[in-house]
């Protein structure tokens, strides 16, 4: 259980017992998914709150709290009394922060289980390459019996040392990998060599067997996985991207794979999702694709944290997991 470890049904009971004047409404604008379970859980936690799903909201002027992911840009100008936007995910790149008024607070979801899921996913993909599992599955289809030793490379670099990055790095350390990390701001982590800044990035990349991207998506990190970066990696290195598809320049990655600048890539995220059927990643022999499933947000955790922050807003208390909008994370 996370540090939110208390029964959040108590939040809704407290709202009723305190007889708060609930004049504001909560709007859900989480696009491209079925939100029936999400709305049902929210209404059970906040039974006295008017909860609407975009675009079906009778009075946008009453909306002060929005749960959002990939909301249409035109929404934000229609919310004159907006105070809080809560991201549906651990990141906030699904929110157009540049379109929000400066006084609007942006929060994100923190889910310890999500971090654990991510760590297991990354470890599994590293071991899949290291132990040649993909190669053996292909051999099975051809009735080929050809054992080989595992790849000897053991050095993993993790780009991004936020909550997810730190959990992934620690999981790898526990499993006897040599781990380095790179982040925008300096970090001190036990048993992990850390780097920061452009000079640090050059040193970080020089001797990796696996590169894991867990960076937040910002104007500084978009397209960071490009030809220039790939050229600094050893040619036997394997890329694992579980952050955002926009971190990768697709053409540069294909070039690196086709020109022996990289040994392989495991991709869970893509600029366009679902990935277009005609995209060359689908059939490239050195690319492994998964459907953005490395760490899926728990609806229960989302709803509990919304209930907590909604109550905090009503009571003029500090909100949880507020991000720095100037940095984008």
C-alpha positions in Angstrom: 0.0 0.0 0.0 1.2 3.5 -0.8 1.7 6.5 1.5 -2.0 7.3 0.7 -2.7 4.3 3.0 -6.0 5.1 4.5 -9.6 4.4 3.4 -10.4 7.2 1.0 -14.1 6.5 1.4 -13.6 8.5 4.6 -13.0 11.5 2.5 -16.5 11.5 1.1 -17.9 10.9 4.5 -16.0 13.8 5.9 -17.2 16.1 3.2 -20.8 15.2 4.1 -20.3 15.4 7.9 -18.6 18.8 7.6 -21.6 20.0 5.6 -19.4 21.8 3.0 -21.1 23.9 0.4 -20.3 22.0 -2.8 -20.9 24.7 -5.4 -18.2 23.6 -7.7 -18.3 20.6 -10.0 -15.6 18.1 -11.1 -15.0 17.5 -14.8 -13.4 14.4 -16.3 -11.7 14.8 -19.6 -9.7 11.7 -20.2 -9.7 11.0 -23.9 -9.6 7.8 -26.0 -10.7 5.4 -23.2 -13.9 4.0 -21.6 -14.3 5.9 -18.4 -17.4 4.1 -17.0 -15.4 2.4 -14.2 -13.5 5.7 -13.4 -16.7 7.7 -13.1 -18.5 5.1 -11.1 -15.6 4.9 -8.6 -15.4 8.7 -8.3 -19.1 9.0 -7.7 -18.9 6.4 -4.9 -16.0 8.4 -3.2 -17.6 11.8 -3.7 -21.4 11.2 -3.6 -22.3 14.8 -3.0 -20.2 16.2 -5.9 -21.5 16.9 -9.3 -19.2 14.9 -11.6 -19.4 15.3 -15.4 -17.6 13.8 -18.4 -16.5 16.1 -21.2 -18.3 17.3 -23.3 -21.5 16.7 -21.3 -21.3 19.5 -18.7 -24.2 21.9 -18.3 -22.2 24.8 -16.7 -18.4 25.0 -17.3 -18.3 28.1 -15.2 -18.9 25.9 -12.1 -15.9 23.7 -12.9 -12.9 24.3 -10.6 -11.3 20.8 -10.7 -10.5 18.8 -13.9 -9.1 15.3 -14.2 -7.5 15.4 -17.7 -5.4 13.5 -20.2 -5.1 14.7 -23.8 -8.0 17.1 -23.4 -8.8 19.2 -26.5 -7.1 22.6 -26.5 -10.3 24.5 -26.8 -11.5 23.2 -23.4 -9.2 25.3 -21.2 -10.5 28.7 -22.4 -14.0 27.7 -21.4 -13.2 27.2 -17.7 -13.0 30.7 -16.2 -12.9 29.4 -12.6 -10.5 26.5 -13.0 -8.2 26.0 -10.0 -6.8 22.5 -10.2 -5.9 20.1 -13.1 -5.0 16.6 -12.1 -3.3 14.4 -14.6 -4.6 10.9 -15.1 -1.1 9.6 -15.2 2.3 9.8 -13.5 3.4 12.3 -16.1 1.7 15.6 -17.1 2.6 15.7 -20.8 -1.0 14.9 -21.6 -2.0 18.3 -20.2 -1.4 21.5 -22.3 0.2 23.4 -19.4 1.0 26.4 -21.7 -2.8 26.9 -22.2 -3.5 27.1 -18.4 -3.8 30.3 -16.4 -0.7 30.8 -14.2 -2.7 30.4 -11.0 -3.9 26.9 -12.0 -2.3 24.1 -9.9 -1.3 21.0 -11.8 -1.0 17.7 -9.9 -0.1 14.2 -11.0 -0.7 10.6 -9.8 1.8 8.8 -7.6 1.3 5.0 -7.6 4.0 2.9 -5.9 2.6 -0.3 -7.6 3.0 1.5 -11.0 6.7 2.0 -10.2 7.1 -1.6 -9.3 5.4 -2.8 -12.5 7.7 -0.5 -14.5 10.8 -1.9 -12.8 9.7 -5.5 -13.5 8.9 -4.7 -17.1 12.3 -3.1 -17.8 14.1 -6.0 -16.0 12.1 -8.5 -18.1 13.1 -6.8 -21.4 16.8 -6.6 -20.5 16.8 -10.3 -19.6 14.9 -11.1 -22.7 17.8 -9.7 -24.8 20.6 -10.8 -22.5 19.4 -14.4 -22.5 18.5 -14.4 -26.2 14.9 -15.3 -25.6 13.6 -13.6 -28.8 16.3 -15.5 -30.8 15.3 -18.8 -29.3 11.6 -18.2 -30.0 12.4 -17.5 -33.7 14.5 -20.7 -33.8 11.6 -22.7 -32.4 9.5 -21.7 -35.4 12.2 -23.2 -37.7 13.0 -26.3 -35.6 16.5 -25.0 -35.0 18.5 -26.3 -32.0 21.3 -23.9 -31.5 22.3 -22.8 -27.9 24.5 -19.8 -27.2 25.9 -18.2 -24.1 24.0 -15.2 -22.8 25.2 -11.7 -23.8 27.9 -10.6 -21.2 26.9 -6.9 -21.1 25.7 -5.9 -17.6 25.8 -2.1 -17.6 22.4 -0.4 -17.6 21.9 3.4 -18.0 18.7 4.9 -16.8 17.8 8.3 -18.2 15.5 10.0 -15.8 15.7 9.5 -12.0 12.2 10.5 -10.8 10.1 8.0 -8.9 9.9 5.6 -11.7 13.5 5.9 -12.7 14.8 5.4 -9.2 12.6 2.3 -8.7 13.8 0.8 -11.9 17.5 1.6 -11.1 17.2 0.0 -7.7 15.5 -3.1 -9.1 18.4 -3.6 -11.5 21.0 -3.1 -8.7 19.2 -5.8 -6.7 19.5 -8.1 -9.7 23.3 -7.6 -9.9 23.4 -5.1 -12.8 25.9 -2.3 -12.9 23.7 0.8 -13.0 24.3 4.4 -14.0 21.7 7.2 -14.1 21.4 10.6 -15.8 19.0 13.4 -14.8 18.4 17.1 -15.3 19.2 17.8 -11.6 21.9 16.2 -9.5 20.9 13.0 -7.6 22.7 10.9 -5.0 21.6 7.3 -5.1 23.2 4.3 -3.3 25.1 1.9 -5.5 24.2 4.0 -8.6 26.7 6.2 -10.5 24.8 9.4 -11.3 25.4 12.1 -14.0 23.8 15.4 -14.9 24.1 18.1 -17.6 25.4 17.8 -21.1 29.0 16.9 -20.1 27.5 14.3 -17.7 25.4 12.9 -20.5 28.4 12.3 -22.7 30.2 10.3 -19.9 27.0 8.5 -19.1 26.4 7.1 -22.6 30.0 6.0 -23.3 30.0 2.5 -21.8 26.4 1.2 -21.7 25.0 -2.2 -22.7 21.4 -1.1 -22.2 19.9 2.4 -22.2 16.5 2.8 -20.5 14.6 6.1 -21.1 12.3 7.2 -18.3 12.6 10.9 -18.8 9.6 13.3 -18.4 8.6 14.7 -21.8 9.5 18.4 -22.0 10.7 20.8 -24.7 14.2 19.8 -23.6 13.8 16.1 -23.8 11.6 15.7 -26.9 13.6 14.0 -29.6 16.5 13.4 -27.3 16.9 9.8 -28.6 18.4 10.8 -31.9 21.3 10.0 -34.3 23.7 12.2 -32.3 22.9 10.3 -29.0 23.0 6.9 -30.7 26.4 7.7 -32.1 27.8 8.0 -28.5 26.5 4.6 -27.5 28.5 1.3 -28.0 27.2 -0.5 -31.1 26.1 -3.5 -29.0 23.8 -1.3 -26.8 20.0 -2.0 -26.7 17.5 0.9 -26.3 14.5 0.4 -24.0 12.0 3.3 -24.2 9.2 3.2 -21.6 8.8 6.9 -21.3 7.1 8.7 -24.2 7.2 8.0 -27.9 8.1 11.7 -28.6 11.5 11.1 -27.0 12.5 9.1 -30.0 13.3 10.3 -33.5 11.9 7.3 -35.4 13.9 7.8 -38.5 17.2 8.1 -36.6 16.4 5.0 -34.6 15.8 3.0 -37.8 19.0 4.4 -39.2 21.0 3.4 -36.1 19.6 -0.2 -36.2 20.2 -0.6 -40.0 23.7 0.8 -39.7 24.9 -1.3 -36.7 24.9 1.7 -34.4 22.6 -0.1 -32.0 21.9 -3.8 -31.4 18.2 -3.6 -30.8 15.3 -1.6 -29.4 12.4 -2.5 -27.1 9.6 0.1 -27.5 6.5 0.4 -25.3 5.6 4.0 -26.4 5.1 5.7 -29.7 4.5 9.2 -31.1 1.2 7.9 -32.5 -0.8 5.3 -30.5 -1.9 2.8 -31.6 1.1 2.5 -33.8 0.2 2.8 -37.5 0.0 -0.5 -39.3 2.4 0.6 -41.9 5.1 1.7 -39.5 8.4 -0.1 -40.2 8.9 -0.8 -36.4 6.3 -3.6 -36.7 8.4 -5.8 -38.9 11.9 -4.7 -38.1 13.9 -7.8 -36.8 15.7 -5.8 -34.1 12.6 -4.1 -32.7 10.3 -5.5 -30.0 7.0 -3.7 -29.6 4.6 -3.7 -26.7 1.3 -1.7 -26.6 2.1 0.9 -24.0 1.6 -1.6 -21.2 4.7 -1.3 -19.1 2.9 0.3 -16.1 -0.8 0.9 -16.4 -2.4 3.5 -14.0 -4.8 2.0 -11.4 -8.3 3.5 -11.5 -8.7 3.0 -7.8 -5.5 4.9 -7.0 -6.4 7.7 -9.4 -9.8 8.1 -7.8 -8.5 8.0 -4.2 -5.9 10.7 -5.0 -8.6 12.9 -6.7 -10.8 12.6 -3.7 -7.9 13.6 -1.4 -7.0 16.6 -3.6 -10.7 17.6 -4.1 -11.2 17.7 -0.4 -8.0 19.7 0.1 -9.2 22.2 -2.4 -12.5 22.7 -0.7 -10.8 23.1 2.7 -8.0 25.4 1.4 -5.4 22.8 2.3 -2.2 21.9 0.4 -2.6 19.6 -2.5 -0.6 16.4 -3.0 1.9 15.8 -5.8 1.9 19.3 -7.2 4.3 19.7 -10.2 6.4 22.7 -11.1 4.7 24.0 -14.3 7.8 25.9 -15.3 9.7 22.6 -15.6 6.9 20.5 -16.8 7.3 17.8 -14.1 
